[in-house]
Amino acid sequence: MKKRVISILMVLIVLILAGCSKKEDASVPSAVPETRVVIDQMGTEVTLPVNVEKVANFWFANNQIQLLLGAADKLVATINGMPNYAWYCKVYPRMATMPELADSKNVNLEELYKLEPDVVLTSSAGLAEICRNAGLAVVYIMFQDFDGLKETIRIDAEVFGGDAPARADRFFKYLDKNISLVAERTKDIPIEDRPTVMHIVNGTNLLKIDGTDCIINEWIKLAGGRNGLDIEGNMKVVTIEEILKADPEYIIVGGGLKTEGKKKIMADPAWANLTAVKTGKVFSNPQGVFHWDRYSSEEALQVIWAAKLLHPDLFKDVDIVKETKYFYKEFFDYELSDEDAQRIIDAGEPEL
């Protein structure tokens, strides 16, 4: 009998001890991961801290996307020339004094190391290789169409974390709304009624144009136009003879010195017989925080601006000033005046 009682007591003691052990185990927090993996647009797996706090952004356009996603405060270094973007500095003054530590081919690694970035963002395969070889985490991003723009923003949002994914989703809805609006109203325009458009890369070289298979051609088609020069790819150098033969009905000058480029075209006798020149349909592409026409989140505005430019009767109800003000408030957290919005649409500089 005593042996039985002792056995029962031993079993109870074991059960009690086991229960205490489980309680103690439950009170010990599970290990929190310190890193995560992001896959960039080269398909490279990049290990990043769970919380990315310091970003070196070495692509002009991607600096704008970082602002769009509410992560500009994480920026610690940028690409040479980015602080020259006047509207960016107006909207986000900290950019004016941002360290410029890279160009298209080289990186100041000594200064970059001092800043201890959690990640480097770049659209240059060469810069990506330099920084990876230096032991830095590098995420490569680049795109040539609207789907690529979305993918770049999605990857950026994953890198930045916080509310960036939610801001990205909000932007996608606005972009898709504008694309759908334009596509629906222009879908039935016969090919012969679609005006020919030539898009010049920048005002520096007026013979460098954008052809097919790029985001420029995509918004031209969406807006109810057709590319005036059937050349594959963007940033292609052509001859003045090819331009004269194509005789575009509209000419849009993008990039740097766009206003100066427009003036050159209108004053140069070599261009005088073009339909676009004779009818006064030579335009500077809008530019705000970044160029609207290329590699930009402001493509969401570009597509409706271009559609109204080419087919004003179909888009009488679209107020580009109103849309620009909405975009800047919604996505850049910045209140534009009507006058400022118009300056952006006219590719003008902000008032000092």
C-alpha positions in Angstrom: 0.0 0.0 0.0 2.8 2.3 1.0 4.6 1.6 -2.3 1.5 2.4 -4.2 1.0 5.7 -2.4 4.7 6.6 -3.0 4.3 5.8 -6.7 1.3 8.0 -7.0 3.1 10.8 -5.3 6.1 10.5 -7.6 3.8 10.7 -10.7 2.1 13.8 -9.3 5.5 15.4 -8.6 6.6 14.7 -12.2 3.4 16.1 -13.6 3.8 19.3 -11.5 7.4 19.8 -12.5 6.5 19.3 -16.2 3.8 21.9 -15.9 6.1 24.4 -14.3 8.7 23.7 -17.0 6.1 24.5 -19.7 5.1 27.7 -18.0 8.7 28.8 -17.8 9.2 27.9 -21.5 6.1 29.9 -22.4 7.5 33.0 -20.7 10.7 32.9 -22.8 10.1 34.9 -26.0 10.9 33.2 -29.3 13.9 34.5 -31.3 13.0 37.5 -33.5 14.6 37.4 -37.0 17.2 40.1 -37.6 17.3 39.8 -41.4 15.0 39.2 -44.4 15.4 38.5 -48.1 14.3 40.7 -50.9 14.5 39.6 -54.6 15.5 42.5 -56.9 14.8 42.9 -60.7 17.9 40.9 -61.6 16.5 38.0 -59.6 19.2 38.4 -57.0 18.3 37.5 -53.4 19.4 40.4 -51.2 19.7 40.0 -47.4 18.5 43.1 -45.6 17.9 44.1 -41.9 14.3 43.7 -40.9 14.1 47.4 -40.4 15.9 49.4 -43.1 16.8 52.8 -41.8 19.6 54.1 -44.1 19.3 54.1 -47.9 21.8 55.1 -50.5 19.7 55.7 -53.6 21.8 55.9 -56.8 19.1 56.3 -59.4 17.5 59.7 -60.2 14.0 58.3 -60.8 14.1 56.1 -57.8 14.7 59.0 -55.5 11.3 60.2 -56.5 9.8 56.8 -55.8 11.3 56.8 -52.4 9.6 60.1 -51.7 6.3 58.7 -53.1 6.5 55.8 -50.6 7.1 58.1 -47.6 10.6 56.9 -47.1 12.7 60.0 -48.0 13.8 60.4 -44.4 15.7 57.1 -44.8 17.9 58.6 -47.5 21.5 59.1 -46.6 23.2 59.5 -50.0 22.1 60.1 -53.6 23.5 60.3 -57.1 25.4 63.3 -58.5 23.1 66.0 -59.7 20.0 64.9 -57.8 20.0 68.1 -55.6 19.7 70.1 -58.8 16.1 69.0 -59.3 14.5 72.2 -58.1 10.9 70.8 -57.5 12.3 67.9 -55.5 14.1 70.4 -53.2 11.0 72.5 -53.0 8.9 69.6 -52.0 11.5 68.0 -49.8 14.2 70.6 -48.8 16.5 68.0 -47.2 17.5 66.9 -50.8 19.3 70.2 -51.4 22.1 69.1 -49.0 22.1 65.4 -49.6 25.6 63.8 -50.1 26.2 63.0 -53.7 28.3 59.9 -53.8 27.9 58.2 -57.2 27.6 58.9 -60.9 26.6 56.4 -63.6 29.9 54.5 -63.3 31.7 55.3 -60.0 31.0 55.4 -56.3 32.8 57.2 -53.5 33.1 54.1 -51.3 35.1 55.8 -48.6 32.4 58.3 -47.9 29.6 55.7 -48.4 31.1 53.4 -45.8 31.0 56.2 -43.2 27.3 56.5 -43.7 26.7 52.8 -43.1 23.7 52.3 -45.4 21.5 49.3 -44.9 21.0 49.1 -48.6 22.1 50.6 -51.9 19.5 51.1 -54.7 20.7 51.5 -58.3 19.6 51.0 -61.9 23.2 50.5 -63.0 24.5 47.0 -63.2 28.1 48.4 -63.0 27.4 50.3 -59.8 25.6 47.3 -58.3 28.7 45.1 -58.9 31.0 47.7 -57.4 28.9 48.0 -54.3 28.3 44.3 -53.9 32.1 43.6 -54.2 32.6 46.2 -51.5 30.4 44.1 -49.2 27.2 46.3 -49.4 23.7 45.1 -49.8 22.5 46.2 -53.2 19.0 46.1 -54.7 18.9 46.5 -58.5 15.8 48.2 -60.0 15.0 49.2 -63.6 12.0 49.2 -65.9 10.9 50.0 -69.4 7.1 49.9 -69.2 4.2 50.4 -66.9 4.3 46.9 -65.5 8.0 47.4 -64.8 7.2 50.7 -63.0 4.8 48.8 -60.7 7.3 46.1 -60.0 10.0 48.6 -59.2 7.6 50.4 -56.7 6.6 47.1 -55.2 10.2 46.1 -54.6 11.1 49.5 -53.2 8.1 49.3 -50.8 9.3 45.9 -49.6 12.7 47.3 -49.0 11.5 50.4 -47.1 8.8 48.6 -45.1 6.5 50.4 -42.7 3.6 52.0 -44.5 5.4 51.9 -47.9 3.4 48.9 -49.2 0.1 50.6 -48.4 1.2 53.8 -50.1 2.3 51.7 -53.1 -1.1 50.1 -53.3 -2.8 53.6 -53.2 -0.6 54.8 -56.0 -1.3 51.7 -58.1 -5.1 52.3 -57.8 -4.6 55.9 -59.0 -2.3 54.9 -61.9 -4.7 52.2 -63.0 -7.7 54.6 -62.8 -6.0 57.1 -65.1 -4.8 54.4 -67.6 -8.3 52.9 -67.7 -9.9 56.3 -68.3 -7.6 57.1 -71.1 -7.7 53.7 -72.7 -11.5 53.5 -72.7 -11.8 56.9 -74.4 -9.2 56.4 -77.0 -9.8 52.7 -77.9 -12.1 53.3 -80.8 -10.0 56.0 -82.5 -9.0 54.7 -86.0 -5.3 54.4 -86.7 -5.6 57.1 -89.4 -7.0 59.5 -86.9 -4.3 59.0 -84.3 -1.8 61.8 -84.7 1.9 61.0 -85.1 4.1 62.0 -82.1 7.9 62.3 -81.9 9.3 62.3 -78.5 12.8 63.8 -78.2 14.9 62.6 -75.2 16.2 66.0 -74.1 17.0 69.5 -75.4 20.8 68.7 -75.6 20.6 66.5 -78.6 17.5 67.1 -80.7 18.3 64.1 -82.9 18.0 61.6 -80.0 14.4 60.2 -80.0 12.4 57.5 -78.3 11.0 54.7 -80.5 8.9 51.6 -79.7 9.3 49.0 -76.9 9.6 51.6 -74.1 7.3 53.4 -71.7 7.3 56.5 -73.9 5.7 54.6 -76.7 3.3 53.0 -74.3 1.8 56.3 -73.1 1.7 57.7 -76.7 -0.4 54.7 -77.8 -2.6 54.9 -74.7 -3.2 58.6 -75.3 -4.5 57.9 -78.8 -1.4 58.7 -80.8 1.2 56.7 -82.7 4.9 57.0 -82.7 6.2 59.1 -85.5 9.4 57.2 -86.0 9.1 53.4 -86.2 12.5 52.6 -84.5 12.8 50.0 -81.8 14.0 51.1 -78.4 14.5 54.4 -76.6 17.2 57.1 -76.8 18.0 56.4 -80.4 20.0 58.8 -82.5 18.5 59.6 -85.9 19.2 62.0 -88.8 17.3 65.2 -89.5 16.4 63.6 -92.8 14.6 60.8 -91.0 12.7 63.3 -89.0 11.8 65.4 -92.0 10.6 62.2 -93.8 8.5 61.2 -90.8 7.0 64.7 -90.5 5.4 64.2 -87.0 2.2 66.1 -86.2 3.3 66.6 -82.6 6.8 67.0 -81.1 7.4 66.6 -77.4 10.8 67.5 -75.9 11.6 65.7 -72.6 14.5 65.5 -70.3 16.9 68.3 -69.4 16.9 71.6 -71.3 13.5 70.8 -72.7 12.3 74.4 -72.9 15.5 75.4 -74.6 15.1 72.5 -77.0 11.6 73.6 -77.9 12.9 77.1 -78.7 15.7 75.7 -80.9 13.2 73.7 -82.9 10.9 76.6 -83.5 13.7 78.9 -84.5 15.8 76.5 -86.7 15.1 76.7 -90.5 16.0 73.0 -90.8 12.8 72.1 -88.9 10.6 74.8 -90.3 8.7 72.7 -92.8 7.6 70.0 -90.3 3.8 69.9 -89.7 4.3 70.1 -85.9 6.4 73.3 -86.3 4.0 74.9 -88.8 1.0 74.2 -86.6 2.7 75.2 -83.3 2.4 71.7 -81.8 5.9 71.5 -80.3 5.8 71.1 -76.5 8.0 70.8 -73.5 7.1 67.7 -71.4 6.0 68.6 -67.9 8.5 68.1 -65.1 8.0 68.2 -61.4 9.8 66.3 -58.7 11.0 64.3 -61.7 10.3 64.1 -65.4 6.8 63.0 -66.1 7.6 61.1 -69.3 10.3 58.6 -68.3 10.9 56.3 -65.3 8.6 58.3 -63.2 5.7 57.8 -60.8 4.4 61.0 -62.4 3.6 58.8 -65.4 0.2 58.6 -63.7 -0.2 62.3 -64.7 1.7 62.0 -68.0 -0.8 59.7 -69.5 -3.8 62.0 -68.9 -1.7 65.1 -69.9 -0.8 63.4 -73.2 -4.3 62.2 -73.9 -5.7 65.7 -73.4 -2.9 67.2 -75.5 -3.7 64.9 -78.5 -7.5 64.7 -78.1 -8.7 67.7 -76.1 -12.4 67.2 -77.1 -12.3 63.7 -75.5 -10.9 65.0 -72.2 -12.6 68.3 -71.7 -13.6 67.2 -68.2 -10.0 66.4 -67.1 -8.4 69.3 -65.2 -4.6 68.7 -65.3 -3.9 71.4 -62.7 -6.4 69.8 -60.3 -5.0 66.4 -60.9 -1.4 67.6 -60.4 -2.4 69.3 -57.1 -4.2 66.1 -56.0 -1.2 63.9 -56.9 1.3 66.0 -54.9 -0.9 66.2 -51.9 -1.8 62.5 -51.9 1.6 61.0 -52.8 4.2 63.6 -51.9 2.4 65.2 -48.9 2.8 68.6 -50.4 0.2 71.3 -51.1 0.7 72.9 -54.5 -0.9 76.2 -55.4 -2.7 76.5 -58.8 0.3 78.6 -60.0 2.8 76.0 -58.9 0.9 73.2 -60.5 0.8 75.2 -63.8 4.5 75.8 -63.6 5.1 72.1 -63.4 2.8 71.4 -66.3 4.7 74.0 -68.3 8.1 72.5 -67.3 8.9 75.7 -65.4 11.0 76.2 -62.3 9.5 76.9 -58.9 9.5 80.4 -57.6 12.3 81.2 -55.2 
